Structures are given as C-alpha cells and as structure tokens.
Amino acid sequence: MQSGKLIQTLLEQTRQIINQAEKLKNYDLNALTWRENETSWSILECLEHLNLYGDFYLSQIESEIKQSTTKTDVEFKSGILGSYFAKSMLPKEKPNKMKTFKDKNPLNTKLDQSVIDRFINQQIKLLDLLNQSGKVSLNKVKIKISISNFIKLKLGDTFQFLINHMIRHFNQIDKIQIAMKNARQ
C-alpha cells in the first residue's frame, strides 16, 4: 500500500474516533460508569484502557520519529507479526475474547469525565504523529510492543494496531450503550 494513502486512511479513522469520543461528553457520569455486570467494562473503563495504551505507545512513537534519519517510503509493506497484531484487533461478528494485561485493565477504577478529555488529547497527539510520520520510513522506524521489549513492529503496523484497537473498543462502547438502553426500558 502507498505510504501516503495509509497515513490518510489512518488520519481519517482517528478523526472519526475523536468525533465518537466528543459525543460521549454529553453523557452523565451514571451512564459513563454503567456496566452490564460486575466483570464487564463501563464506557469510561474502555476509554481508560485505551489511554493506558496511548501512554505506552505515543511517547515512544514520538521519540522514534524525532530520532529517525530515514526517508519516507513510497510503499508500506506490513510485517508478518505487525499485520497479525493489527488484524487481530479489528472487531469481528463474533469477537475473539482477549485477556487484558493487568496493568492495562481499568476494571473498578474510580474514573470521571476527565478520562474522555485525556483520550481526545491523546488522539490529537496521534493526528500530529501521523502527520509527522509522512517524513520518515513507515517500514524502517520500529516501535517496541507493550508485551515485550524484544519485539518491535514497523511504525506503519504500530499505527494500524493502535487505531484498530480503538475501533474495537468503540465497537464495545456501542454494545454497552445498547445494553444500557435495553436495561433501562
């Protein structure tokens, strides 16, 4: 895929995610913290989970882009592992359950609406990093993954993983909203 086209697609997906997050600002705290059962996440817990991943990846991406002396590639070729991780995050008809690592699990954390602002600020930072990435190699710049310091993904794959992960959890937020609506009827 052309590097420029990939960046444009990722920018558009991130803008859509920001728009969805902005709409959540209209919800009261009871709606944002409602959960279907004691082991399911609330809307704010979904966002906080994404914030924890943003904390890990965004500063690392920023640092690697700043340090890079690479030049932009015409084509981005996804790596085998990167492609697998990115695709595994996409929502499916029957989603594959994934165990959340303890340090990224916000279940039963006291949260408020500031989680939404923090999330949106991270997405604005992501837009900036996506724009900056147009000046470096999406193939040669490598980013460590959160589960191992020994595995690094191409920058292009890391962006796709991060954004697919957000799409997955916004799909989960949609399901929470439907369950909440049905429970209140």
C-alpha positions in Angstrom: 0.0 0.0 0.0 1.2 3.5 -0.7 2.6 5.1 2.5 0.7 8.4 1.9 -2.6 6.6 1.3 -2.1 4.6 4.5 -1.4 7.8 6.5 -4.5 9.5 5.0 -6.7 6.5 5.9 -5.3 6.4 9.5 -5.9 10.2 9.9 -9.5 9.8 8.8 -10.1 6.9 11.1 -8.6 8.9 14.0 -10.8 11.9 13.2 -13.9 9.6 13.3 -12.8 8.2 16.7 -12.4 11.8 18.0 -15.9 12.6 16.8 -17.3 9.5 18.6 -15.4 10.4 21.8 -16.7 14.0 21.6 -20.3 12.6 21.7 -19.6 10.8 24.9 -19.1 14.2 26.6 -22.9 14.6 26.5 -23.4 11.6 28.8 -23.7 11.9 32.6 -21.4 10.1 34.9 -24.0 7.4 35.7 -24.2 6.5 32.0 -20.5 6.6 31.6 -19.9 4.3 34.5 -22.8 1.9 33.9 -21.8 -1.7 33.4 -23.8 -4.7 32.3 -22.3 -6.9 35.1 -19.5 -6.8 37.7 -16.9 -8.1 35.2 -17.8 -6.0 32.2 -16.3 -2.7 31.5 -18.1 0.7 31.5 -17.7 3.3 28.8 -15.1 5.1 30.8 -13.2 1.9 31.5 -13.0 1.2 27.8 -11.5 4.7 27.2 -9.1 4.4 30.2 -7.9 1.1 28.8 -7.1 2.9 25.5 -5.5 5.8 27.5 -3.1 3.3 29.1 -2.1 2.0 25.7 -1.7 5.6 24.5 0.5 6.4 27.4 2.8 3.5 26.4 2.9 4.0 22.6 2.5 7.7 21.8 5.7 8.9 23.6 7.7 6.0 22.1 6.4 6.8 18.6 7.2 10.5 19.1 10.7 9.7 20.2 11.4 7.3 17.4 10.1 9.7 14.7 12.2 12.5 16.2 15.4 10.4 16.2 14.8 8.9 12.8 17.1 9.8 9.9 15.1 7.6 7.5 13.3 9.0 4.5 9.7 8.3 3.6 8.9 5.2 1.6 6.6 5.2 -1.5 5.2 1.8 -0.4 4.5 0.4 3.0 4.7 -3.3 3.4 3.2 -4.7 6.5 5.3 -7.2 8.5 4.0 -10.7 9.3 3.7 -10.1 13.0 2.6 -6.5 12.6 -0.1 -7.5 10.2 -1.3 -10.3 12.5 -1.5 -7.9 15.6 -3.2 -5.2 13.6 -5.8 -7.6 12.1 -6.4 -9.3 15.4 -7.7 -6.0 16.9 -10.4 -5.5 14.3 -13.9 -6.1 15.6 -15.5 -9.3 14.2 -19.0 -10.6 14.1 -18.2 -12.9 17.0 -15.3 -11.1 18.6 -12.4 -13.1 19.8 -12.1 -12.7 23.6 -8.7 -11.3 24.6 -7.3 -11.3 28.1 -6.3 -7.8 29.2 -2.9 -7.4 30.9 -3.3 -6.4 34.5 -1.5 -3.1 34.0 -3.9 -2.2 31.2 -7.1 -3.3 33.0 -9.1 -0.4 34.4 -11.9 -2.5 35.9 -13.3 -1.0 39.1 -11.0 2.1 38.9 -12.6 5.3 40.1 -13.0 7.3 36.8 -14.7 10.5 35.8 -15.3 12.6 32.6 -11.7 13.7 32.6 -10.9 10.3 31.0 -12.7 11.5 27.8 -10.6 14.7 27.7 -7.4 12.7 28.2 -8.5 10.3 25.4 -9.3 13.1 23.0 -5.9 14.8 23.8 -4.1 11.6 23.0 -6.0 11.4 19.7 -5.0 14.9 18.8 -1.4 13.9 19.6 -1.9 10.8 17.4 -3.0 13.0 14.5 0.1 15.1 14.9 2.3 12.0 14.9 0.6 10.6 11.9 1.3 13.8 10.0 5.0 13.8 11.2 5.3 10.1 10.1 5.0 11.3 6.5 8.6 12.4 6.7 10.1 9.1 7.9 10.0 5.4 6.8 6.9 3.6 8.0 8.9 0.4 7.2 12.3 1.2 8.9 11.2 3.0 12.1 10.4 0.3 14.7 8.3 0.5 17.9 8.5 -1.8 20.9 5.3 -3.6 21.7 3.7 -3.4 25.2 4.0 -7.1 25.9 7.7 -7.5 25.1 10.8 -5.3 24.8 12.3 -7.8 22.4 9.6 -7.5 19.7 9.4 -4.4 17.6 6.8 -3.6 14.9 7.2 -1.3 11.9 5.8 2.2 12.6 3.0 1.6 10.0 1.9 -1.6 11.7 2.0 0.1 15.1 -0.3 2.9 13.9 -2.7 0.3 12.4 -2.6 -1.8 15.6 -3.3 1.3 17.8 -6.2 2.5 15.6 -7.7 -0.9 15.1 -7.6 -1.4 18.9 -9.6 1.9 19.3 -12.1 0.8 16.7 -12.5 -2.5 18.5 -13.2 -0.7 21.8 -15.6 1.8 20.3 -17.5 -1.1 18.9 -17.6 -2.4 22.5 -18.8 1.1 23.7 -21.6 0.8 21.1 -22.6 -2.5 22.6 -22.5 -1.1 26.1 -24.8 1.7 25.0 -27.3 -0.8 23.5 -27.2 -3.0 26.7 -27.7 0.1 28.9 -30.7 1.3 26.8 -32.3 -2.2 26.9 -31.7 -2.5 30.7 -33.4 0.9 31.3 -36.5 0.1 29.3 
